[in-house]
Amino acid sequence: MSAVVELDWTTANQHLLVAEFARLRALLGEGDLAEATNQVKGLSGRMPAPATIDTMTHLFQLSPFERDLLLLVCGVEMDARLAALCADANSQPGQPWPTFGLALAALPEPHWSAIAPLEALRRWRLIEVDENKGLTAGRLKLDERVLHFIGGINYLDHRLRPLVNVVTPAELMAEPHRVLAQRAADQLRAQGRQPSLIVLTGDDPGGQEDVAATLAENLGVALFRLQARDIPAMPHEQANLASLWQREAALLGSGLVITQADEAPGDDSKATITRFIAQIEGLLIVAGRSAPLDDSECQHHVVNRQDAPGQRQLWTTALGDNAGPLGDTISQLASQYRLGARQIARISERITGTDSPRDVSKDSARLHQLCRGNGSNLGALAQLIETRATWDDLVLPDSQIQTLKQILIHTQHRITVHHDWGFADKSSRGTGIATLFSGESGTGKTLAAEVLAKLLDVTLYRVDLSSVVSKYIGETEKNLRKLFDAAEDMGALLLFDEADALFGKRSEVKDSHDRYANIEVSYLLQRMEAYRGLAILTSNHKTALDTAFQRRLRFVVHFPFPDAVQREAIWRIIFPERMPLGELDCKKLARLNVTGGTIRNIALGAAFLAAEAGTSVQMEHLLRAAHREAAKLEKTPTVAETRGWV
């Protein structure tokens, strides 16, 4: 007796199909049916894993007749003798294909419902019926994707490839996110075959995908991503996509994550997503900033970017052996920027991926540069200010200078005080540093913001109120959210110039406009309190600010009108080193009772007059420039202020 040869699954599956086709030929009158049936049973018992036709029968709950019908339609594509028998049965030599009428007559256990539109064969688009000749006489065709699967080739349907792509678990992942993925997977296992809908919201889209991918991996299924914007709005197109995906999910053993754009979904988008979700069975995850549907039956988890200690741990893991020498830099990065694990991994790879000898200072500067460039574009909402000013350019009383230095200290040591020492656990308020610079125009408020930004090595953005404030209801809040989120990502210093226009006092509600204006201010107060970074507001009128906002300020710095001593100091530093200067008397110039901003304008105007005359800057140039500057305000310098200038 010869030994039974064990076949690999692919070969065994092909042998079984050949036997199945022989059985179908016997049913159509060619060959011995009992022998063919016994051959199929013998090969089925030797399969190392279920055959493809049996897998499809199980996945789509096919009846024995539906199984044979699917094999018959498949067989005419793979077995020429079976196709010829179908042509003979149809009495049409040029039509070698099966019909439903032929199947009803030849296959065992027939039933009419097999090709009903809502039954498995047509619902999941396993076969198609050419209805031009009627249901019984029309040609039955097999979808190419199904044909290849039965033949042993499993791949993503080519019609879905432009719409979905595989999501794999990330190597770097925040531990709370990993725990969340495991917990969600355990809950799904506990609920058995119930609908598996999970909603992930929060401000970390990359983290949401990582949670989704890790969750799917824990369940032993692949995961594909579909952008919400690619879901068709038309019901029939949506139904086609849903049935196509459902079939793929079964054949590939996969789940689907629907990701939304950064914007909160509108009413039309919510309706589209909700209709599509209702048609999907199996593992389905919806991820985005906010939930597009209200479903008490689903799991709902919030996935936000990690706080400073969590980010520090991510940086330490991502940088590996390079983390030790960069310890101080890592703390700065964790405190200053708010990035997801994917962003941190991508940036760290730019540092660790080079073979050149490590230079800690260069690596630190490079990391800060990459983090700043990783954020969203603020160009439409704020203006980037190039920071060049230093302490030497700032002329203020000593008390104001000391307060500015305290702002630096609070910013640089946030992670130590708030997180390592636990102050963040004592209060639910944010860890940001909201600061007010008050004082007349030209007293150095913007200049001080430049100094702080340069010393902290952060980008400085002046908020463009004309772009932020909108007459349309809800748009101002949306713009503010974009602004703060992007600023947190890149660790920017936000400068709200003339902030009383945006942070003004809430008024008594007399109409809907007042109500929505108050909502805008209230939202701004909440967002400022939660902001992690340094935000500076400047105002000429401190009392114009809403009192609730003043309570949330960490620092208030008053920029006084400069006295004669301070004005003299400003005059001495106002001109660039390369500027050709004549005999200038800074004590006499300091008698002019103006702010530092006005002094700069006068110096600049005098420089242009000197350039036109081809000479160095003289007192007479400054006198003419002072009169021109005063004319803008419809004033004239007094004789006492300009006596002895020329």
Secondary structure, DSSP 8 states (H G I E B T S, - for coil): --------HHHHHHHHHHHHHHHHHHHTTSS-HHHHHHHHHHHHHT-SS--HHHHHHHHTT--HHHHHHHHHHHHHHH-HHHHHHHHHHTT-TT--S-BHHHHHHHSSS--GGGG-TTSHHHHTTSEEE-GGG-TTTSBEEE-HHHHHHHTT-----TTTTTTEEE----SS--HHHHHHHHHHHHHHHHTTTS-EEEEEESS-HHHHHHHHHHHHHHHT-EEEEEEGGGS-SSHHHHHHHHHHHHHHHHHHTEEEEEE--SS---HHHHHHHHHHHHT--SEEEEESSS-SS--TTSEEEE-----HHHHHHHHHHHHGGGTTTTHHHHHHHHHH----HHHHHHHHHHHHT--S---HHHHHHHHHHHHHTTS---TTTEEEE-----GGG----HHHHHHHHHHHHHHHTHIIIIIIS-GGGG-SS---EEEEEEESTTSSHHHHHHHHHHHHT--EEEE-HHHH--SSTTHHHHHHHHHHHHHHHHT-EEEETTGGGTSB------SHHHHHHHHHHHHHHHHHHH--SEEEEEES-GGGB-HHHHHT-SEEEEE----HHHHHHHHHHSS-TTS-B----HHHHTTS---HHHHHHHHHHHHHHHHHHTS-B-HHHHHHHHHHHHHHTT----HHHHTT--
